[in-house]
Amino acid sequence: MKPAVVVVGSFNQDLTWRCAEFPAPGETIVGEFKTGPGGKGSNQAVAAARAGAPTAFVGAFGDDSFGRDAQAFLRAEGITVHAARKKLPTGNAAILVNHRGQNQIVVALGANAALAPRDVPSTLLRSARVVVCQHETNLPLNAAVLRTARRAGVTTVLNPAPMRADFDARILAHTDVLIPNESEFVALIARPGFDEAALHALAPAALHSLCRSLGAPTVIVTLGARGCFVSEPSRHTFIPSYTGLKVIDTTGAGDAFVGGFAAGLVKFSGDQVAAAHFANAVAALSVTKFGTAPSMPARRTIDQFIRKHSHVARRPSA
């Protein structure tokens, strides 16, 4: 089946330690270790595929065991893989997770940073329904990918994570849907005194106005445990989070939302608010399991969860 969602981005081998509390500088503590597939691009592709969308992933890998295992894992998930081999190590991430499910992460991009426009089949981009990029590769690549896809009438999604000092706002001219989290949104607005506390204090109309100032047609701000805010050209909608869930690990929640949103766009024929509701459920389920890619929920689980929590209603749009 032709991929409906194409994710161009990163793969990182996740090296994860669970601990009671994060170590202080100079302190050594005892924890539990696990390793598995991760990286924002790969995670988002897995989330989209498990959520029911035919998905392709384009990424760069080193000639090492991490890279070989990564490609085997993605193909086992039913994802079409376009792999570029680089003379660099496969990307990897060191992740600490405390008993509250909070995380601290250090990423080594490795081969991800060398992914180039020539590594991305233009026919794959033009035939997709949704193309997704993040910030764990290189930004000129993202601009080229989104430009090619948008010129072909494909819906383009940019997740500006992690936010980078070399971010060029001109990429938003090629972006249909921008999905930042709270800290990334604050960095994008770049106003003195505007921080996450100020963001949380905003009335919906004021937040909508700030979203409109960024220039992307649709801006979706993910708000962690609060839910998400969808700002479209003529309306805005706050979608509350799901409550009463046991949080195990929040590491992959943002990627779960982005991949779930891409799958939701396919499922709901481009309805962005419906897709955001769907993505909220995908993200909520992801934090109830340990790990990143392994925590992404399957379509059947998502549908059952949404039916069970159908009382979680959207707030009125304006």
Beta strands, then each sheet from edge to edge (+ up, - down):
strand 1: 5-8
strand 2: 12-18
strand 3: 32-38
strand 4: 55-62
strand 5: 80-86
strand 6: 92-97
strand 7: 103-108
strand 8: 130-133
strand 9: 155-158
strand 10: 177-178
strand 11: 218-222
strand 12: 227-232
strand 13: 235-240
sheet 1: 5+ 4+ 1+ 8+ 9+ 10+ 11+ 12- 13+
sheet 2: 3+ 2- 6- 7+
end
